[in-house]
Amino acid sequence: MTTNASVTASKPDDYADVLPLLALKVAPRQFDVNYRFTSVSIRDQMVRAQMLVKTLKDTGALDDNPVSGTRKESSGRVDLLICGAGPAGIAAATEAERLGMSFVLLDRGKSFPSGVLNTNAVRYVSTAMYEWPHSVHDRHEFPLQTPMLLGNSHGTLPALNLSIKRPLTIHEFCMALKKRIGPKLKKWGSNFDPASGALSGNVYIPNACLDNLSKRRLRAMLKSGHSMNGQSDPSIQLPGLAFANLIAPAQGAPTAKHTFVMDKDNPTKQFYERIGPFQFAYVIYAAGFGSESKKYAKDKWARSHLFVGFWDKDTVQDPRLGFPPGAKPKVVILGAGDGALQDALRCLVDPSKARHPLDIWHRLMVDPFGRDLNRSRHVQVALREIAACDAYTTSGAIWTADKHIYESLDRRLREIARELAGHHGARLRSAFRLLLRPDVSTVTIVTLKGYFTKAYALNRFLILLFDELFRHGVHGLPQLVIATGEVSRFTVSRSNKRGGVVRLLDGTRINGDLVIIRGGLESRGQLVGIKAHDTARAELGRIPPPIRPIG
């Protein structure tokens, strides 16, 4: 027996419909899809951008806008200004084009790719690798196609979709993205005439940024007293916004045709050719998720330390970590988050044996005789338990700023690692020994409280399992040490700026030929100057986006 029922479509102001607007809005008609979020993977950024653009369309946020729909590109009347042509900005632009929205895509880089994408760092990205131990962890295409969930059989695929078969280095991912998006960028770039400043269709403008006057005007909108949450009052319009053409500095005295930019990349006031002003309905900031902290402790820097950022190319996977022949360096990693755990794995595992964390897991599961531990009842039970514990902790973290909830997660996952080692110790140790690199002496992770903070379940469990295997029968090089305590001082080696001596408050001294600082992201205000005003935004930013855009 079947029952026919009519379903009333959600109204545009229903909370469920406008959650992307609530979570991403930073000011009237201004959204940020990158900054001050708990989940900042490339996939997370792209999904947020696509869902924001789709929500603006679906809720009719552009329908009654005096700017939208006019398509008077010659006068600069455009639906969206997208600041940043990284993964999120590209995802927003392609989705806007698919939905018939007009946009200008602005980027500081001289050409695509720029920023994080323009690196040869040996870091691997994947749509679902870090969904481990869930069954989708071996799926890598974007957006996720299998299983058919979240309405992907009902809706249309987002305009930006990538056919990826395995985890890719960030450079390989960039090349796949460039192959997919290159023709569009070329077309959008041709739609702008620098000489006349005229827009024709959707536009990509590299080597440009908002000028200082436009930034001040956007900040001024924060003082209007209007709510930052939800949809914008149609009566509130963005001011005219102009850009600075960073390849055309002013010659001689600046004129009315010039504008100025003064920021971290331009420490002195610099005048450039002015582009605009133009009128936009909305601004989407997609300029990155913030700068990485270089502090080794609260308000403490080691200024002579040769700091290498997470997305910078390093020598960790070179023989002996890049040190001279004969060296067996000691590594000290300051940090307890996912970046610290990733680097610990890279320093412990021979890169010729396993390239990334998922590869490490697969090789642990197959012993030297080819027997697959994935079929073990004990392994299957362990994976289900890990998935449940990680899910409960991740969802709980949305509701508290306290980090101690991760202590109980570490404790339970360590128990699971111990149980696995009890059931399959000999086989795990045999596979484990084959993975270890012979050219590193010790890897010490220094945690503040004795537990790891926010990290992917795969990296967390691998380190805890490694620690158990080292404790019970795996000897030789390298060794893993998990230390606890607050760092009081880091004295950089005079002869080797990569390392030095780390001192803890309890007097412990730890020597490291290589000291890696992974302190997370700097806590700074929004790009538009929001500080204490965005409490609700910061809390909503803890909510993880879906694994793929909703169909």
Secondary structure by P-SEA (a helix, b strand, c coil): cbbbbbbbcccccccccaaaaaaccccccbbbcccccccccaaaaaaaaaaaaaaaaaacccccccccccccccccccccccccccaaaaaaaaaaaaacccbbbbbccccccccccccccccccccccccccccccccccccccccccccccccccccccccccccccaaaaaaaaaaacaaaaaaaaacccccccccccbbbbccccccaaaaaaaaaaaaccccccccccccccccbbbbbcccccccccccccccccccccccccccccccccccccbbbbccccbbbbccccccccccccccccccccccccccccccccccbbbbbbccccaaaaaaaaaacccccccccaaaaaaaaacccccccccccaaaaaaaaaaaaaaaaaaaaaaaccccaaaaaaaaaaaaaaaaaaaacaaaaaaaaaaaccccccbbbbbbcccccccccaaaaaaaaaaaaaaaccccccbbbbbbbcccccccccccccccbbbbcccbbbbbbcbbbbcccccccccccccccccaaaaaaccccccccccc
